[in-house]
Amino acid sequence: MKNSIKKLASAFILALTFVTAPIHAATAIQKFESETVDTLKDNLVGGWEYTVEGAPEGYESGLMMIVKVGDVYKVQVQLANGAMNGTDVVVKGNDITFKLMVEGESVSVSLTAKGSEISGTSTSSSGTYNIKGVKSISPQ
């Protein structure tokens, strides 16, 4: 009788393992897919070709690179005369704000991404300028 109970208990445990294993696997796959989709939904990350209406010569267009390292966003603005790194980068959803030092002056930039377009303003002591851009480099 003891042998029968042991065999029955072993069979039950084995059956339970086969029943719950797919549930654990499905949960792990769902978590991975969710994390992957969240990364792909990040509209800000990538390269943006932009123009600044009315900006001084040399600053009217360029390429802005936005990358995410862990939970931290980094911005680099590339112009014909060189590159500038953004500071004080803050991201909320599809909105990003940061500062640039341009010829010794602080410029505040505020942008919103909508699909493959980005728009916003840059503000400094010389005024406020409208920025428009399109995504030219998407993350892989």
N, C-alpha and C positions, 0 to 999 in steps of 0.2 A: 504494500500500500504506500509506504514512504517513497519508493521508487516511482510510482505512478504520479504522486503529487509533485515530486521533483521534476519529472518529465513534463508534466502539465505546466508547471511554473516556468520552466525553461522555454517551452513552446510559446507561452504567453509573452514572456519578455522578448523573445525573438520576433514575434509578430508585432509587438508594440514598437520595436526598433524599426522594422520595415515600414510601419505606418507613419511614424514621426520623422524619419529621415528626409523624406521629400518635403515636409513642411519646413524643416530647418534649412534645407537647400533653397527652397523657394524664397524664404525670408532673406537669406544672404544675397541671392540674385537681385531681389527687389531693392535691397539697400544699395547695392552697387549701381544698379540702373538709376536710382534716385540721385546718387552723388554725381554720376556722369551727366545726367540731364541738367542738374543745377549748374555744373561747369559750363555746359554748352549754352545755357540760357543767359549767361553773363554777356550782355550786349556791349559793355564798355571795352572789354579786352580786345586788343587788336591794333591795327594801324589805321589812322584816319588822315586822309588828305583834306586839308582845310583852307579856307580863305577868311581873311579878316577885312571887312568892309571899312575903307577909309584909313587903314593902318599906315604908318610911315613906311617908306620904301625899305625893302629887305625883311619886313615883318608881315607883309600882306598875305603870304601863303607859306605852307610848309607841311610837314608830316608829323603827326603826334602819335607816339606809341604809348599804349596803356597796357601794362602787364600786371599780373597778380601772382605774387610769390607767397604761398601759404594764404594767410588772411590779409596780407598787406598789398595795396595797390601802389604802383610806381608809374610816373609819367615822365616822358622825355619828349621835348619839342625839338624837331630837327629843321633848321633853316639853311639857306644857302651859305650863310656865314658861320655855321657851327650848330652845336646842340646845347640845349638848356634842360636841366633836370627840375621837375616840379617838386615843391616842398609842401608840407601841411596838407597832404592829399587826404580827402574825405570822400567816401562813396556811400550813398544811400540809394539803394535800388539802381535805377538807371541814371542817377544824377551824380556828377563828380565835381568837386571844387578843389583847386590847388593854387599855389602861388609860384610865380616865376620872377627871377631877378633879371631885368632887362636894362642894360646900360646903367647899373647901379640903382635902379628904381624897382620897387615891388609892384607886380602886376597880379591882380586877383582874377582867376578864371573860373567861370561857372558854366557847366555844360550838361545837357540832357541828351541821352542816346535814345532814338526810336528806330528800331530795326537797323537798317544800314545807313542811317543819317544821324548826325549829331549837330546840335546848335546851342547857342548861348551867348555869353558876353565876356569880354575882358575889360577890367576897370583899373585905371591908374590915375595919377594926378593930371595926365593929359586928356582924360575923358574916358568914355565908355564906347566900346566897339562891338559890333555884332560879328559872331563867328558862325560859319556854316561849314559842314564837312560831310564826307562820305567815307564809309569803311572801304579801305583798299587792301588790307591784310587781315584775314581772319585766323584765329588760333586753330591749330590742327588738333 
